[in-house]
Amino acid sequence: MEATHYQEIYQVVGSKISEIRREKKMSQLDLAAIVGLSRASIVNIEKGRQHPPLHLVWQLSDALDVDLFDLLPTKYEMMGRPVSNLLNKVDVAGSKESANKLAEFINIHYNLNNDKS
C-alpha cells in the first residue's frame, strides 16, 4: 500500500471524527479533555495531519459514543473520491446492499483492468 493511500485513511478517519463530534454538538476542547489530548491534537487528527494509534481511535470512538468501526473508512470510501461519492449517494438512497454490490463490481472491473497492464 502506498504512503499516500495511508494518508487518505487518516484523512477519512479525521473527517469522520469531526463530523460525528459536530453532530453531537461537542467542541474540540471537550473531546480533547475526555481523551486526554490538547485541542491542537484533535485539530490535527481531524485534518489527517496527526496519525492516531488504534488505541486512541478506540478512545475517541468511546468518547463520541459510537462504534469503533464508525470511525474507519469503508472499502468503497477508499476506492477514490468520485467513486466514493457515487456509492454514498446510492447508500443514502436507501440500499446499502446495492452500494456494496456496485463497489464489488467496480473493484472487480478495476482489478481486471490493472491485471491487463
WOCOR-V228262 format. One record per backbone hydrogen bond with DSSP energy under -1.0 kcal/mol. CO is the residue of the C=O (numbers start at 1). NH is the residue of the N-H. Records with the same first field share a line. If there is no record, write none. Layout:
CO=NH, NH
This chain:
2=6
3=7
4=8
5=9
6=10
7=11
8=12
9=13
10=14
11=15
12=16
13=17
14=18
15=19
16=20
17=21
18=22
19=23
20=24
21=26
22=25
27=31
28=32
29=33
30=34
31=35
32=36, 37
38=42
39=43
40=44
41=45
42=46
43=47
44=49, 50
45=48
53=57
54=58
55=59
56=60
57=61
58=62
59=63
60=64
61=66
67=70
68=71
74=78
80=84
81=85
82=86
83=87
84=88
85=89
86=90
87=91
88=92
89=93
90=95
91=94
95=99
96=100
97=101
98=102
99=103
100=104
101=105
102=106
103=107
104=108
105=109
106=110
107=111
108=112
109=113
110=114
111=115
112=116
